[in-house]
Amino acid sequence: MSVLEIAAAVDEPERRPAAPCRSYGLAVAGFVLPVVLAVLWEGLVAAGIANGRLMPPPSVVGRTLWGLAASGELLTHAGATLWRVAAGFGLGALAGTVLGAVTGALPVARSLLDPTLQALRAIPSIAWVPLFILWLGIFEASKVALIAVGVFFPVYLGVAAAIQGIDRKIVEVGRVFRLARLAMVRRVLLPAILPAWIVALRSGLGLGFMFVVAAEIMGASEGLGYLLVDGQQLGRPDTIIAAIISFAVLGKLADGLLVAITRPFLAWQDTARDKL
C-alpha cells in the first residue's frame, strides 16, 4: 500500500460547517465598536462636554459624505483613487512575485539582489516623490510608480521567505513519488507557498492604499488624497474625516474582494481557525 493510499485511509476529523446565524453574528460584531464610538462622540458633542469644531460629530461627517455623494464628487475621487491603487498593485505584485521567486529559489540571485532591495526597502515613501516627479512627470505615471514601490516590498519579502521556508520533507516526498520538475512545482511547491503569498498580497494592498495618499498629495487634481488636502486648506475637518472614512471603506472592500478571490485556492487547507 502506498503512502497516498495510507493517508487516504486515515479517517479525517469531522468538519462542522459554521452555522449561518453564527457567521452572520460574527460579521455584524465587527460593526459594534465603530458604532459605539460614533454614538458616544455624538452624545458628548451634543451634551457640550466635547468640542466638535476640530473633531466633528458623526452627524456632520455624514452630511458631508452625503453631499459629496449627491454631487458626484465622492464617486469621482474614489474612482481615481481605486484606479491608481489597482494599477500600482498589479505592477508591484507582479514584480514582487517574480523577484521574490528568483531570490528565494536561487542563492546566487539572493546574494546579488537581496542586499540592495533590503536597502531600498528602508527608504521612506515620501523620499521617492521628487525623484519620480523628475523622471515621470507630475501626472499618473509617477503616482502609479510610487504605489507600485509600496506594494512591491511586502510581496517580495513574503514570496522569498515562503520559498526559503519550504519544508525539506515535503520536497523529499515528491522525489520519492518521482514527480517531474513541473509536477513538483505544481503539486508541492506552489501549495506550500500559496498561503504566505496571499498574505503578502493583502499586506501589499494595504500599503498600496497608504502610498496612494502620498501619491495624490503630490499634485493630483482628483482622488481621495486630493480631498484630504482640499479639506485641510479650506479648514474643513468634516471633509478630511469623510475622506479618511472613504479610504477605510474602500480598503476594507478591496481586501475583502482579494480574500474572496483567493479563498478557493486555499480550500484544501485543514486548519483550526474555526475551532480556536
GUDREN-449420 format. One record per residue (C-alpha): residue number from 0; residue in one letter; x, y, z. Coordinates in nm, 4 decimals. Each point is the difference from the previous one (the first is absolute). Layout:
<sites>
{NUM "a" {X Y Z}}
...
</sites>
This chain:
<sites>
{0 "m" {0.0000 0.0000 0.0000}}
{1 "s" {0.1397 0.3394 -0.0997}}
{2 "v" {0.0380 0.2982 0.2270}}
{3 "l" {-0.2844 0.1787 -0.1790}}
{4 "e" {-0.2318 -0.2974 0.0498}}
{5 "i" {0.0894 -0.0152 0.3692}}
{6 "a" {-0.0656 0.3726 0.0350}}
{7 "a" {-0.3328 -0.0350 -0.1767}}
{8 "a" {-0.0984 -0.2855 0.2304}}
{9 "v" {0.0482 0.2086 0.3119}}
{10 "d" {-0.3301 0.1341 0.1245}}
{11 "e" {-0.0129 0.3769 -0.0190}}
{12 "p" {-0.1442 0.1874 0.2942}}
{13 "e" {-0.3579 0.1037 -0.0537}}
{14 "r" {-0.0251 0.3521 -0.1374}}
{15 "r" {-0.2992 0.1855 0.1273}}
{16 "p" {-0.0890 0.2939 -0.2161}}
{17 "a" {-0.0592 0.3194 0.1882}}
{18 "a" {-0.3645 0.0667 0.0666}}
{19 "p" {-0.1409 0.2783 -0.2197}}
{20 "c" {-0.1328 0.1900 0.3007}}
{21 "r" {0.3391 -0.0160 0.1717}}
{22 "s" {0.1823 0.1208 -0.3111}}
{23 "y" {-0.2478 0.2843 -0.0423}}
{24 "g" {0.0396 0.0932 0.3661}}
{25 "l" {0.3774 0.0117 -0.0282}}
{26 "a" {-0.0255 0.2202 -0.3099}}
{27 "v" {-0.2338 0.2421 0.1760}}
{28 "a" {0.2226 0.0048 0.3095}}
{29 "g" {0.2699 0.1761 -0.2013}}
{30 "f" {-0.2218 0.3093 -0.0199}}
{31 "v" {-0.0648 0.0201 0.3749}}
{32 "l" {0.3155 0.1890 0.0997}}
{33 "p" {-0.0144 0.2781 -0.2641}}
{34 "v" {-0.3744 0.0490 0.0569}}
{35 "v" {0.0449 0.0230 0.3764}}
{36 "l" {0.2849 0.2509 -0.0360}}
{37 "a" {-0.2023 0.2074 -0.2481}}
{38 "v" {-0.3064 0.0091 0.2264}}
{39 "l" {0.2169 0.0860 0.3006}}
{40 "w" {0.1693 0.2908 -0.1787}}
{41 "e" {-0.3320 0.1278 -0.1349}}
{42 "g" {-0.1396 -0.0005 0.3523}}
{43 "l" {0.3029 0.1768 0.1478}}
{44 "v" {-0.0180 0.2761 -0.2608}}
{45 "a" {-0.3790 0.0371 0.0341}}
{46 "a" {0.0341 0.0296 0.3784}}
{47 "g" {0.2669 0.2698 -0.0332}}
{48 "i" {0.2624 -0.2126 0.1744}}
{49 "a" {0.2219 -0.0211 -0.3094}}
{50 "n" {0.0777 0.2589 -0.2653}}
{51 "g" {-0.1125 -0.1114 -0.3458}}
{52 "r" {0.1805 0.2697 -0.1975}}
{53 "l" {0.3255 -0.1841 -0.0666}}
{54 "m" {-0.1503 -0.3479 0.0389}}
{55 "p" {-0.3501 0.0226 -0.1495}}
{56 "p" {-0.2682 -0.2405 0.1235}}
{57 "p" {-0.1161 -0.2837 -0.2259}}
{58 "s" {-0.3146 0.1901 -0.0996}}
{59 "v" {0.2075 0.2809 -0.1543}}
{60 "v" {0.2356 -0.2447 -0.1719}}
{61 "g" {-0.3011 -0.1941 -0.1299}}
{62 "r" {-0.1506 0.3149 -0.1513}}
{63 "t" {0.3334 0.0768 -0.1667}}
{64 "l" {0.0241 -0.3504 -0.1426}}
{65 "w" {-0.3567 0.0216 -0.1253}}
{66 "g" {0.0673 0.3348 -0.1646}}
{67 "l" {0.3139 -0.1316 -0.1706}}
{68 "a" {-0.1855 -0.3092 -0.1178}}
{69 "a" {-0.3005 0.1974 -0.1255}}
{70 "s" {0.2187 0.2384 -0.1976}}
{71 "g" {0.1971 -0.2864 -0.1564}}
{72 "e" {0.3307 0.1219 0.1460}}
{73 "l" {0.0400 -0.3025 0.2267}}
{74 "l" {-0.0403 -0.2424 -0.2889}}
{75 "t" {0.2494 0.1948 -0.2117}}
{76 "h" {0.2626 0.0144 0.2751}}
{77 "a" {-0.0529 -0.3633 0.1046}}
{78 "g" {0.0208 -0.1196 -0.3612}}
{79 "a" {0.3286 0.1837 -0.0589}}
{80 "t" {0.1487 -0.1431 0.3196}}
{81 "l" {-0.1133 -0.3550 -0.0779}}
{82 "w" {0.1442 0.0164 -0.3515}}
{83 "r" {0.3409 0.1112 0.1310}}
{84 "v" {0.0024 -0.2666 0.2726}}
{85 "a" {-0.1037 -0.2725 -0.2451}}
{86 "a" {0.2685 0.0958 -0.2535}}
{87 "g" {0.2721 0.0366 0.2630}}
{88 "f" {-0.1056 -0.3206 0.1746}}
{89 "g" {0.0117 -0.1986 -0.3223}}
{90 "l" {0.3475 0.1223 -0.0935}}
{91 "g" {0.1439 -0.0257 0.3512}}
{92 "a" {-0.1478 -0.3448 0.0688}}
{93 "l" {0.1271 -0.1372 -0.3311}}
{94 "a" {0.3527 0.1344 0.0491}}
{95 "g" {0.0076 -0.1083 0.3661}}
{96 "t" {-0.1164 -0.3516 -0.0833}}
{97 "v" {0.2532 -0.0481 -0.2791}}
{98 "l" {0.3003 0.1396 0.1878}}
{99 "g" {-0.1049 -0.1711 0.3228}}
{100 "a" {-0.0176 -0.3348 -0.1796}}
{101 "v" {0.3392 0.0555 -0.1625}}
{102 "t" {0.1809 0.1041 0.3177}}
{103 "g" {-0.1761 -0.2632 0.2074}}
{104 "a" {0.0850 -0.2858 -0.2340}}
{105 "l" {0.3490 0.1001 -0.1183}}
{106 "p" {0.2720 0.0677 0.2613}}
{107 "v" {0.2109 0.1876 -0.2566}}
{108 "a" {-0.2854 0.2381 -0.0806}}
{109 "r" {-0.0667 0.0415 0.3723}}
{110 "s" {0.3602 0.1021 0.0629}}
{111 "l" {-0.0020 0.2441 -0.2919}}
{112 "l" {-0.3432 0.1605 0.0342}}
{113 "d" {-0.1253 -0.0330 0.3563}}
{114 "p" {0.2457 0.2404 0.1749}}
{115 "t" {-0.0848 0.2810 -0.2428}}
{116 "l" {-0.3733 -0.0616 0.0210}}
{117 "q" {0.0122 -0.0066 0.3804}}
{118 "a" {0.1798 0.3357 -0.0031}}
{119 "l" {-0.2595 0.1474 -0.2365}}
{120 "r" {-0.2778 -0.1316 0.2256}}
{121 "a" {0.1216 0.2283 0.2800}}
{122 "i" {-0.0515 0.3164 -0.2080}}
{123 "p" {-0.3121 0.1948 0.1111}}
{124 "s" {-0.2742 0.0291 -0.2581}}
{125 "i" {0.0118 0.3802 -0.0052}}
{126 "a" {0.3680 -0.0137 -0.1010}}
{127 "w" {-0.0972 -0.1520 -0.3353}}
{128 "v" {-0.2435 0.2806 -0.0855}}
{129 "p" {0.2416 0.2645 -0.1399}}
{130 "l" {0.1950 -0.2627 -0.1927}}
{131 "f" {-0.3094 -0.1494 -0.1620}}
{132 "i" {-0.1262 0.3466 -0.0902}}
{133 "l" {0.3318 0.0764 -0.1738}}
{134 "w" {0.0027 -0.3351 -0.1787}}
{135 "l" {-0.3674 -0.0482 -0.0863}}
{136 "g" {-0.1608 0.3412 0.0347}}
{137 "i" {-0.2771 0.1089 0.2315}}
{138 "f" {-0.2770 -0.1981 -0.1702}}
{139 "e" {-0.1229 -0.3567 0.0493}}
{140 "a" {0.3231 -0.1883 -0.0761}}
{141 "s" {0.1835 0.1351 0.3052}}
{142 "k" {-0.2952 -0.0746 0.2287}}
{143 "v" {-0.0398 -0.3573 -0.1229}}
{144 "a" {0.3770 -0.0559 0.0314}}
{145 "l" {-0.0025 0.1175 0.3626}}
{146 "i" {-0.2870 -0.2341 0.0860}}
{147 "a" {0.1754 -0.2879 -0.1788}}
{148 "v" {0.3093 0.0582 0.2154}}
{149 "g" {-0.2133 -0.0231 0.3136}}
{150 "v" {-0.1626 -0.3242 -0.1140}}
{151 "f" {0.3220 -0.1580 -0.1262}}
{152 "f" {0.1916 -0.0481 0.3244}}
{153 "p" {-0.2510 -0.1961 0.2158}}
{154 "v" {-0.0779 -0.2271 -0.2967}}
{155 "y" {0.3688 -0.0512 -0.0735}}
{156 "l" {0.0809 -0.0806 0.3635}}
{157 "g" {-0.2990 -0.2315 0.0379}}
{158 "v" {0.0747 -0.2050 -0.3104}}
{159 "a" {0.3756 -0.0227 0.0648}}
{160 "a" {-0.0510 -0.1025 0.3642}}
{161 "a" {-0.2676 -0.2550 -0.0934}}
{162 "i" {0.2249 -0.1684 -0.2560}}
{163 "q" {0.2954 -0.0076 0.2374}}
{164 "g" {-0.2230 -0.1426 0.2729}}
{165 "i" {-0.1364 -0.2958 -0.1979}}
{166 "d" {0.0270 -0.3127 0.2121}}
{167 "r" {0.2710 -0.2275 -0.1395}}
{168 "k" {-0.2048 -0.3074 0.0911}}
{169 "i" {-0.2848 0.0783 -0.2400}}
{170 "v" {0.2520 0.0495 -0.2800}}
{171 "e" {0.1464 -0.3421 0.0826}}
{172 "v" {-0.3490 -0.1519 -0.0154}}
{173 "g" {-0.0405 0.1418 -0.3501}}
{174 "r" {0.3310 -0.1519 -0.1013}}
{175 "v" {-0.1008 -0.3356 0.1474}}
{176 "f" {-0.3032 0.0005 -0.2297}}
{177 "r" {0.2297 0.0975 -0.2887}}
{178 "l" {-0.1849 0.3163 -0.0880}}
{179 "a" {0.1370 0.1842 -0.3008}}
{180 "r" {0.1278 0.3550 0.0485}}
{181 "l" {-0.3234 0.1657 -0.1171}}
{182 "a" {-0.2100 -0.2434 0.2000}}
{183 "m" {0.2150 0.0729 0.3079}}
{184 "v" {-0.0637 0.3723 -0.0420}}
{185 "r" {-0.3724 -0.0408 -0.0606}}
{186 "r" {-0.0808 -0.2623 0.2637}}
{187 "v" {0.2547 0.0722 0.2730}}
{188 "l" {0.1695 0.3380 -0.0201}}
{189 "l" {-0.2929 0.2209 -0.1027}}
{190 "p" {-0.2367 -0.1315 0.2702}}
{191 "a" {0.2796 0.0461 0.2545}}
{192 "i" {0.0541 0.3705 -0.0762}}
{193 "l" {-0.3559 0.0955 -0.0985}}
{194 "p" {-0.1294 0.0947 0.3500}}
{195 "a" {0.3002 0.2250 0.0684}}
{196 "w" {-0.0264 0.1543 -0.3469}}
{197 "i" {-0.3647 0.0925 0.0542}}
{198 "v" {0.0822 0.1568 0.3376}}
{199 "a" {0.2779 0.1973 -0.1720}}
{200 "l" {-0.2460 0.1191 -0.2656}}
{201 "r" {-0.2377 0.1215 0.2706}}
{202 "s" {0.2830 0.1844 0.1736}}
{203 "g" {0.1054 0.1535 -0.3296}}
{204 "l" {-0.3561 0.1106 -0.0738}}
{205 "g" {-0.0202 0.1736 0.3374}}
{206 "l" {0.3264 0.1804 -0.0650}}
{207 "g" {-0.1290 0.0933 -0.3444}}
{208 "f" {-0.2829 0.1960 0.1634}}
{209 "m" {0.2528 0.1659 0.2304}}
{210 "f" {0.2296 0.0990 -0.2842}}
{211 "v" {-0.2841 0.1354 -0.2131}}
{212 "v" {-0.0458 0.2777 0.2567}}
{213 "a" {0.3583 0.1154 -0.0514}}
{214 "a" {-0.0444 -0.0426 -0.3759}}
{215 "e" {-0.3133 0.2151 -0.0121}}
{216 "i" {0.1357 0.2658 0.2319}}
{217 "m" {0.2829 0.0696 -0.2465}}
{218 "g" {-0.2126 0.1842 -0.2528}}
{219 "a" {-0.3170 -0.1928 -0.0832}}
{220 "s" {-0.3140 0.1821 -0.1080}}
{221 "e" {-0.2298 -0.2829 0.1070}}
{222 "g" {0.0092 -0.2924 0.2397}}
{223 "l" {-0.0685 -0.0504 0.3680}}
{224 "g" {0.3506 0.1250 0.0842}}
{225 "y" {-0.0809 0.3214 -0.1856}}
{226 "l" {-0.3223 0.0206 0.2033}}
{227 "l" {0.2084 -0.0210 0.3179}}
{228 "v" {0.2213 0.2888 -0.1095}}
{229 "d" {-0.3007 0.2013 -0.1124}}
{230 "g" {-0.1635 -0.0425 0.3399}}
{231 "q" {0.3207 0.1035 0.1773}}
{232 "q" {0.0439 0.3122 -0.2130}}
{233 "l" {-0.3622 0.1051 0.0471}}
{234 "g" {-0.0007 -0.0763 0.3723}}
{235 "r" {-0.2693 -0.2676 -0.0393}}
{236 "p" {0.0677 -0.2837 0.2468}}
{237 "d" {-0.3295 -0.1633 -0.1025}}
{238 "t" {0.1325 -0.0354 -0.3558}}
{239 "i" {0.3275 -0.1456 0.1286}}
{240 "i" {-0.1792 -0.2571 0.2152}}
{241 "a" {-0.2368 -0.0816 -0.2869}}
{242 "a" {0.3016 -0.0735 -0.2218}}
{243 "i" {0.1598 -0.2132 0.2742}}
{244 "i" {-0.3204 -0.2014 0.0408}}
{245 "s" {-0.0184 -0.0450 -0.3770}}
{246 "f" {0.3571 -0.1325 0.0014}}
{247 "a" {-0.0891 -0.2447 0.2766}}
{248 "v" {-0.3114 -0.1270 -0.1796}}
{249 "l" {0.1746 -0.0378 -0.3367}}
{250 "g" {0.2979 -0.1730 0.1606}}
{251 "k" {-0.2225 -0.2450 0.1848}}
{252 "l" {-0.2064 -0.0749 -0.3105}}
{253 "a" {0.3131 -0.0528 -0.2103}}
{254 "d" {0.1486 -0.2319 0.2617}}
{255 "g" {-0.3262 -0.1938 0.0245}}
{256 "l" {-0.0077 -0.0376 -0.3778}}
{257 "l" {0.3575 -0.1304 -0.0021}}
{258 "v" {-0.0828 -0.2484 0.2771}}
{259 "a" {-0.3109 -0.1177 -0.1852}}
{260 "i" {0.1930 -0.0481 -0.3248}}
{261 "t" {0.2819 -0.1962 0.1644}}
{262 "r" {-0.2106 -0.2070 0.2417}}
{263 "p" {-0.0688 -0.2829 -0.2492}}
{264 "f" {0.3749 -0.0483 -0.0450}}
{265 "l" {0.0356 -0.0722 0.3725}}
{266 "a" {-0.3002 -0.2310 0.0334}}
{267 "w" {0.2360 -0.2958 0.0431}}
{268 "q" {0.1300 0.1333 0.3327}}
{269 "d" {-0.1123 -0.1835 0.3131}}
{270 "t" {0.0615 0.2573 0.2714}}
{271 "a" {-0.1333 0.0608 0.3482}}
{272 "r" {-0.1093 0.3589 -0.0688}}
{273 "d" {-0.3683 -0.0865 0.0603}}
{274 "k" {0.0764 -0.1795 0.3273}}
{275 "l" {0.2379 0.2368 0.1796}}
</sites>
